[in-house]
Amino acid sequence: MEEFLEEIKKEFREEDKELKELEQGKQNMEEFIQMFKKAVKDNSYKERLLIEEFKKEIDRTIRRRLVETEYPSKSINQWYERVVMLDRNCRESKRKKKEVR
């Protein structure tokens, strides 16, 4: 039994390792979502935990804007759609500011 439990713990750590190493950085959200989907493809996360992990790894500005929205998304796919939209808006806004200068 002890060996079995150690094997399960090891398996979960390996799943989490790839996920924990993710960060959006300078990537656009579409690229990051593809990496995130790949990292969580074979794990057993429930929807709510998947959303929490996703929120941790995205850009702070986008995360803050999502939290400030009128209603929270219930599914990870809704999160993907909303962050892509926000990411595009943020990038467009930054481009316009640079053009004005």
SULHUZI-V73110 format. One record per backbone hydrogen bond with DSSP energy under -0.5 kcal/mol. CO is the residue of the C=O (numbers start at 0). NH is the residue of the N-H. E is the energy in kcal/mol with one decimal. If there is no record, write none. Layout:
co=CO nh=NH e=E
co=CO nh=NH e=E
This chain:
co=0 nh=4 e=-2.3
co=1 nh=5 e=-2.2
co=2 nh=6 e=-2.3
co=3 nh=7 e=-2.1
co=4 nh=8 e=-2.5
co=5 nh=9 e=-2.4
co=6 nh=10 e=-2.2
co=7 nh=11 e=-2.3
co=8 nh=12 e=-2.2
co=9 nh=13 e=-2.0
co=10 nh=14 e=-2.0
co=11 nh=15 e=-2.5
co=12 nh=16 e=-2.0
co=13 nh=17 e=-1.1
co=14 nh=18 e=-1.1
co=15 nh=19 e=-3.2
co=16 nh=20 e=-1.4
co=18 nh=21 e=-1.3
co=23 nh=26 e=-1.9
co=27 nh=31 e=-2.1
co=28 nh=32 e=-2.9
co=29 nh=33 e=-1.7
co=30 nh=34 e=-1.8
co=31 nh=35 e=-2.8
co=32 nh=36 e=-3.0
co=33 nh=37 e=-1.9
co=34 nh=38 e=-2.3
co=35 nh=39 e=-1.9
co=36 nh=40 e=-0.8
co=37 nh=40 e=-0.5
co=39 nh=42 e=-1.3
co=45 nh=49 e=-2.5
co=46 nh=50 e=-2.3
co=47 nh=51 e=-2.1
co=48 nh=52 e=-2.4
co=49 nh=53 e=-2.3
co=50 nh=54 e=-2.7
co=51 nh=55 e=-1.6
co=52 nh=56 e=-1.0
co=53 nh=56 e=-0.8
co=53 nh=57 e=-0.9
co=54 nh=57 e=-0.6
co=56 nh=23 e=-1.7
co=58 nh=62 e=-2.7
co=59 nh=63 e=-2.7
co=60 nh=64 e=-2.2
co=61 nh=65 e=-2.3
co=62 nh=66 e=-2.1
co=63 nh=67 e=-1.7
co=65 nh=68 e=-1.1
co=74 nh=78 e=-1.7
co=75 nh=79 e=-2.5
co=76 nh=80 e=-2.2
co=77 nh=81 e=-2.5
co=78 nh=82 e=-2.7
co=79 nh=83 e=-2.0
co=80 nh=84 e=-1.9
co=81 nh=85 e=-2.5
co=82 nh=86 e=-2.8
co=83 nh=87 e=-2.4
co=84 nh=88 e=-2.3
co=85 nh=89 e=-2.7
co=86 nh=90 e=-2.6
co=87 nh=91 e=-2.5
co=88 nh=92 e=-2.5
co=89 nh=93 e=-2.3
co=90 nh=94 e=-2.2
co=91 nh=95 e=-2.4
co=92 nh=96 e=-2.1
co=93 nh=97 e=-2.0
co=94 nh=98 e=-2.1
co=95 nh=99 e=-1.8
co=96 nh=100 e=-1.3
